[in-house]
Amino acid sequence: MSEAPNRWDHDVEVMIDAERIAARTRELGQEITAFYKNSPVCVISILKGSVIFAADLVRALDLPLSMEFVGISSYGNETESSGVVQITADLTRSIEGLDVLIVEDIIDTGLTMRYLLENLATRHPKSLRVCTLLHKPEGARVKVPMDWVGFTIPNAFVIGYGLDYAGLYRNLPYIGVYRGPTSED
């Protein structure tokens, strides 16, 4: 890991740089494209954290696709999941009979994804698959299916590339470990 390059993000240690994220996103796009073989897919981006990854991923997919968004929260302003899942925004159209690809920023406890998979299954999609940028297996409390995983990471609180702490840091082009304010602040 190296120091973050920007002055305002001095409390972040780089874990996965932007070049590695871009390369892995292209690889995932190729794998997912090969799996669906030109079949239409409804991509569901989980707000707010996955939106940057989802935008890059859909551009790497060579498939006919539509996009939907669902807002889910289990962190609030904390650095650990509360375990209580809250839907903050629901889909705007039916997914019945569609191949659905859920795009998530991070799966750690698995509680949020389990809740979402159970909720979406009641809407009768043709299939439900999961692509997550990050998987943090040490934090798992329940096992959930993950069809595509960008990176497996250690049990650290990470931010950047869509992930936040109290609404901040989403715009960092890399994934970093949040170390909190330093004594220089």
Steps between C-alpha positions, in 0.01 A plus 500: 500500500618850430408848614207671334602766247253778582546752780142469629511120519809470721297283740466224237748226418472366141409131486404455131605765252291634213691306233437165671132583543466593132678185382292272722177674397584434133567132585169473684325658202646235269404216737145626544459563126612143426259362762189677369588449130313802359186441709339815640589571864354735758787641705399615847748738661482522878495864605700683586827309530497292182404773255856583390595132459169426326551785252845370409383138491203558266732677257714182503199279418432419137135411560156650457414628846277720706587655835308535821604630840407403853609680814602285795665610822642309796789725603364849562801709607680209666798292390326167570169369372216530748345181363173689452420540131299798381368549145551867419391486132317224313504385137294704257393210277423131515779241472259209449636256242832685460858386545616727782859588587537667839808723515627569852800692629587271793371186665622454854243371753277372218189617686414778255548278194300216654215741572516645149511159329199383701313821422575493127416127472142583600479711183547189281805578286616233255837493679690692769879527487740709710812691404683674782808716472623400846452198724606508862467134614628558855192709577249244367207417724298321232602337174360654183556407135756712316532422131774753429741657748740778413732480802509312829625732772595477869268613776563876485262793457549613140391808310536647153374403154143544625545380858467765767546597859213724617427592138858606417784349293279342230686694231843352572621312190642215712395274789665605824503417868349778707734586788296791633617856565866535587647711777591758235131585444 
